[in-house]
Amino acid sequence: MRVVCGWCHHPTVPECCDYCGRSPAVPWLQRGQAVPVADHDAGAGRPALDAREIRLAYDEAKAQLAASGHETTVEAIAELLDRSPRTVRAWRQRFAL
């Protein structure tokens, strides 16, 4: 189940917002409102990014580069993850990596 974050209004998991990192229920509860459920069709459109999976892959790539004695640059991480450096930079900004 996904809910709408009361802070940034993105659909997210109920425990902690994947986008802003805050508790998504707090603003709704402070207003005395029920936390709205994100009503999107799971099969429609692009799948949502999973912040936990991205953080895990990023950290593993960084550790692998450090263990092999290479610099942990965005370009090197992107090459290991088979993504573009632009995508890795966007992940770093969006998910505070």
Contacts in CASP RR format, 6 or more apart in sequence:
PFRMAT RR
TARGET T0000
AUTHOR 0000-0000-0000
METHOD contacts of the structure
MODEL  1
MRVVCGWCHHPTVPECCDYCGRSPAVPWLQRGQAVPVADHDAGAGRPALD
AREIRLAYDEAKAQLAASGHETTVEAIAELLDRSPRTVRAWRQRFAL
1 14 0 8 1.000
1 37 0 8 1.000
2 11 0 8 1.000
2 12 0 8 1.000
2 13 0 8 1.000
2 14 0 8 1.000
2 37 0 8 1.000
2 38 0 8 1.000
2 40 0 8 1.000
3 11 0 8 1.000
3 12 0 8 1.000
3 13 0 8 1.000
3 14 0 8 1.000
3 24 0 8 1.000
3 25 0 8 1.000
3 35 0 8 1.000
3 36 0 8 1.000
3 37 0 8 1.000
3 38 0 8 1.000
4 10 0 8 1.000
4 11 0 8 1.000
4 12 0 8 1.000
4 24 0 8 1.000
4 35 0 8 1.000
4 36 0 8 1.000
4 37 0 8 1.000
4 38 0 8 1.000
5 11 0 8 1.000
5 12 0 8 1.000
5 17 0 8 1.000
5 19 0 8 1.000
5 20 0 8 1.000
5 22 0 8 1.000
5 24 0 8 1.000
6 24 0 8 1.000
6 25 0 8 1.000
6 26 0 8 1.000
6 27 0 8 1.000
6 28 0 8 1.000
6 35 0 8 1.000
7 17 0 8 1.000
7 20 0 8 1.000
7 22 0 8 1.000
7 24 0 8 1.000
7 26 0 8 1.000
7 27 0 8 1.000
8 17 0 8 1.000
8 19 0 8 1.000
8 20 0 8 1.000
8 22 0 8 1.000
10 17 0 8 1.000
10 18 0 8 1.000
10 19 0 8 1.000
10 20 0 8 1.000
11 38 0 8 1.000
11 40 0 8 1.000
11 48 0 8 1.000
12 18 0 8 1.000
12 19 0 8 1.000
12 24 0 8 1.000
12 38 0 8 1.000
14 24 0 8 1.000
14 25 0 8 1.000
14 35 0 8 1.000
15 23 0 8 1.000
16 22 0 8 1.000
16 23 0 8 1.000
16 24 0 8 1.000
17 23 0 8 1.000
17 24 0 8 1.000
18 49 0 8 1.000
18 50 0 8 1.000
18 51 0 8 1.000
18 52 0 8 1.000
18 95 0 8 1.000
19 51 0 8 1.000
19 94 0 8 1.000
24 35 0 8 1.000
25 35 0 8 1.000
28 34 0 8 1.000
28 35 0 8 1.000
28 36 0 8 1.000
29 35 0 8 1.000
51 95 0 8 1.000
54 91 0 8 1.000
54 95 0 8 1.000
54 97 0 8 1.000
55 95 0 8 1.000
55 97 0 8 1.000
57 81 0 8 1.000
58 77 0 8 1.000
58 81 0 8 1.000
58 88 0 8 1.000
58 91 0 8 1.000
58 92 0 8 1.000
58 95 0 8 1.000
58 97 0 8 1.000
61 77 0 8 1.000
61 80 0 8 1.000
61 81 0 8 1.000
62 72 0 8 1.000
62 77 0 8 1.000
64 80 0 8 1.000
65 71 0 8 1.000
65 72 0 8 1.000
65 76 0 8 1.000
65 77 0 8 1.000
65 80 0 8 1.000
66 72 0 8 1.000
70 76 0 8 1.000
74 85 0 8 1.000
74 88 0 8 1.000
74 89 0 8 1.000
74 92 0 8 1.000
75 85 0 8 1.000
77 88 0 8 1.000
78 84 0 8 1.000
78 85 0 8 1.000
78 87 0 8 1.000
78 88 0 8 1.000
81 88 0 8 1.000
91 97 0 8 1.000
END
